[in-house]
Amino acid sequence: MSALIMGALPDLRFEPSPKRIRAVLGGDTWADTVAGMVVWEPRRIVPGYAIPEADLDAEPIPAGPASAEAEEHPVQVHAGGPPVLDPRTPFSVRTTQGEPLSLRRGSVVLDGAGFRPADPDLAGYVILDWSAFDQWFEEDDEVFAHPRDPFKRIDVRSSSRHVVISVDGVVLAETTRARLLFETHLPTRTYVPRSDVRLQLLEPSETRSWCAYKGHARYWSARIGGELHRNLAWSYEDPLSDGVEVKDHITFFDEKVDVTVDSTPVPRPVSPWS
C-alpha cells in the first residue's frame, strides 16, 4: 500500500471532505463550506483545501505577477523514494495546470492566495493558501499547519525495549519506558520520559514548528564537549489529540543521533530531516 500511495505522488489527487470548513482572517470568514475537497497537488506530501467558488465570501480575480520565483524544497521521505515537496515549498509553486488567483473582499486583496486548477473534476473549485489566513476551522475546532490527511494514521505504543541514544559517544538518553510513535510515511519516533533524558546536556532552542496532528513543538539542542548540536530533539508541551500520549516526553532525530535498541545499532533513516 505504501508503494501504491507514494506512486501516486506525481498525480493531482483529491478527496471530498464531509467536514464543515472555514477560513478566517482578522475575524472575518472568507470561506465557509460543507463541500470542500482535500487536494494534493503533484509532488506535494501534505494537502490543502479546495473550496467551491460559491462558498467564498470573496471575489477571485487574476493574480498579479509574482515578485520573485518561488523556491521548491524537494526532500526524500525514505531511501530510494521519489523527491517530494515538503511544507516549506511556497503555495505559489505550481505543479499542475491552472490559474493563479487573488482574493478580493471589500478593500482587502489577498494576492496569490488562490489557485483555480484546470482539472475538469475540480471545475468550480479554488485551492486556498493556508498561510493567507489567521485561522482555519473544521466544524467548530481550530486546526493548524495544514489539513489532516484522511489516509494518514498515528499510533503510540509503550515499549520495554532497551533504547540508548547518543551523539559523539555521549549518551543523551537511556530508557526501557519509551513510547514509540508510528506515523504513516515517516520514521518511527522514540519518545523518552524526561526523567530518562540527560537534561543537563540539552539547551532550549528558539526553533518552533507546528504539526497538524500533534501540535506545537519546541526544540532542544545538545552541547557536547563545547560543540552545540542544534535542534537534535523536540517535545510537545501542550499537544493536540494525536500527541497526548507523548506529552512530557522528548524525542530525538534518529537521522542525527546514534541509537541502539537491545544493544543492536539502528541505521539512521533517510527522511526529510536527514
Phi, psi and omega in degrees: 000320180300317179296324179295315181293314180293329179292341179271358183302326179289353185260159169281123184236149179204156183213127177300142177252132178277359186274152166284129185238134177226140173244128188234138176222124179059031181084354180259138179272117182265338179214139180208111187214153168244017181231032182286164176238136166276124188234131171249110174290155183309133176076355178274135184272336177245148186271172170232182178251135170253133186242136173302137180303327181294341181258011174267131172266056182195157179261119175287127179230157179303137180286148174288170180297143179294140182288332179203156179289125181288147184261131174283152174234081180283139178220166173256133177281325177207165184301130178082355182280164179289151176292139178233164180265119182277173187297347176289342180292122185298155177303328185290347175288122184253133178237008176216160182288146178163190186241118173294140184230153163252161180242127181245128178223103186064234181269359183262131177236125174263099186289128176070019185274001180223163177211125179260104183291149181279346182302127183297334179289346177247022178301134180087002180252150173234125173280132183256146175284113182306317187286352179284350186240153180285322187216147171234143179231137165250117194055234181256008182258131176288139179238158192229153170078305179186166177299146175288136180285119181292350180252017180250148182220146174234129174234141175240130181229138175286143181222134177263006177296149184276110183248131175235130181240127183217165173217133183053036177081000181257125181287126177261330181204147177211129187206155165238022182229034184289156167244120183266126180254118180256120183230130184310129175076356184241158178298149173297134179252135180260110179264125188251134174304143183303326181292345178257010178250139177280081187297338179293344178267353183256147176233136178299140177256156175280351182291137176224154175210164178244134169249131182297339186256320188255338174111208187273121183257138169251152188245160182228139173253158180243133177254114184236117177057036179086351179260133180265118176264104191284138169052051178277340188216164176208167181208163178244111184279324182224073193286160167284183190302321183282355179249003185301321184287349178247012174299144181067021175237159177236137176239155184243153173288106177298340178291343188236356180233171177258131184234135168238143176236118185050047176070005179258123179297140179256125179299145177291130183284157169266126185202177175301344183255009180293000000 
